[in-house]
């Protein structure tokens, strides 16, 4: 048997993303901290979440070139999403899950309720400024922060209540370019410097 080959080095233990982390709504990177942003938590999760930033490419076809050629690939767009499996179904989570809603206060049998209804038109105010995931990095006291900008949950709301099972809403927020920032894809990753 030959020598073991592995990517495991002394630095490996300093570069591991640990555990589930937490999701925030409209986290201000320059002013918020984990302590001050507790009111911005999206909610408790069960099953974690996900982030995907996928560049979409197109290959230019040139006569005589028998395959993909260096320099003939064009970046056309980015698909950016952040998902969260929400166990905590606060009113605000339901509103964000449905993406385009109106909410009014009403009474049902003399009890106060918030009435959430869908709309047929997307307004600029329906977009969430950012959904932010903050998670632990093994080699740092500072977290990794991933933000997706101008978000809408594009999957709607699906609930499957069952006896003896937790109800979890799967939200999938899609990032969108903004008219004043067309040169930057709608995400940012803040990775702490490890000394």
N, C-alpha and C positions, 0 to 999 in steps of 0.2 A: 504494500500500500504506500502511496506517495505522501508527500508532505501536505498538510492541511492548508488550503488556500482560503482566505477569508478577507472581507472588507473590515473586520473588527479591529480597531486600533485603540490606543489609549484615549483618543479624542472622542470615540464613539459614545461613551457614557455622558459626555457633555452636550450632545446634540440630539437628544431624544425628546420628542413631544410626548408629554405624559397626560393620561387621563382625558376626560371629556371636555373640560373647560366650561365656559359659559357664553351665552349669546346675549348681546345687548342691542337696544334700539337707539339710534342716533347718539352713539358714543362720540364725544368730542375729544379727539386725540390730543389736542394741546391743553385741555383744561380738566378733563375727567380723570379720575383715578378709580381703582377698584372699590375703594371705600366711598367715594362721593357718587359713584354711578349706580348704587344699589337700586335706585328707583327706575333705572333704565334697563334692568334685567328683563329679557323676553319671558323667562319663566324656567322652571325646572324641566329637565329633559329626562327621557328614558329611552336609551338606544342611541344617544349622542346626536351627531349631525354630520355634515359634510361640506366641503368647499371644492369648487371646480372652476378653474380659469383655463379655458381651452381655446387656443388660437385656431381659426379656420383658414386653411390655405387653399390656393388654386394654383395648379401648374399650367404654365403657358406652353402650348403645343407648337413646336416649330418643325417644319418639314425637314426630314433628314436626321432629326434627333430621335433616337430609338427608345428613349425613356425619359425619366426625370433628369433635368440638367441643373447644375448649380447656377444660381442667378436667375432662373426662370420660375421661381416660386414667389407668389405674391400673398402677403397676409391680407385677407379680405375683411375679417372681423374677429371679434372675441365673443365667446359665449361664457358668461360669468354667472355662477349660481352659488348660493349658500343654503343648505338645508338644516333643519332642526326638528327633532322628534320631541314635540312638546307634551309633557305629562300635565303641566299646570295650565289649565284652560281658563285663564282670566278673560274678562270682557275684551281687553285690548288684544289678546292673542286671537280671539275669534274675529275681531275686526280686521286684523292684519292677514289672517288666513283667507278671508273672503276678498281681500284686496280693495274692492270698490264698494263701499257701504255708506249708509247714513245711520246715525244713531240718535234716537230721541228718548226722552223720559216719558214713561206711561205708568198707569196703574192696572193691575190685574187683581180682581177681587180685593180691592183696597190695599194691595201691596205694591210697593214701588219697584219698577223694572226699568232696565235699559232695553229698548227695542232696536235691534240691529237688522237692517234691511239692505238687500243688494241694490245696486244702481246699474243702469245700462250704459253709462258714460264714464270713461276714465278722465279724471281731472288731474292737473299737476299736483294738487294737494294730496292725492291718493298715494303718490310715491313716497316711500320712506327714505329719508336722507341717507341712512346707512344701517346695515345690519353688521354687527361686529362680533367676531369670535375672539375670545381671549383664553389662552391656554398656557400651561406650564412647560418650560424648557428645562431639562435636567441640569444643564451646566450653568444656569443663570438664576439670579433672584428676580430678574425681570421677565415678564411674560412675552410670548409671541402674540401679536395682534394682527388679525386679518379683517379687513373691511371690504364690504361690497356696497356700492353706491347706487342711489336712485332705484330702490328695490320695490318690486311687487311680487307677492306670492302668486305664482302662475299655475299652481296645481289646485286651487280652490280648497274647500274644506270637506273632509270625509271622516266621519266618526263611526266606529264599529263597537257599540256597547255590547259586552258579553259578561255573563256571570263569572265571578272570580278572576277577571282579567282587567288589567289597567287600560284605560282609554288614552290613547296617544294620538295626537294630530300630527301628521307629517306635513311640514311646511317647506316649500322650496322657493326661496327668494331669488328672482332673476335680476341681475344688475343691468342698468341702462346708462348709456352715454347721456351727458347733459349738453344742452346747446352751447353753453359757455366753456365746455371742456372737451371738445371733440377729438383732441389729439391724445387723450389718455384713456385707456380702457377703464371700465368702472370698478376697479379694485385696487387695493394697496395692501402689502404685507410688511409689517414692521417686525424685524428680527433683531433681537438684542445682540450687542457686541459682547462676545465672550473674551474675557481677559485671562 
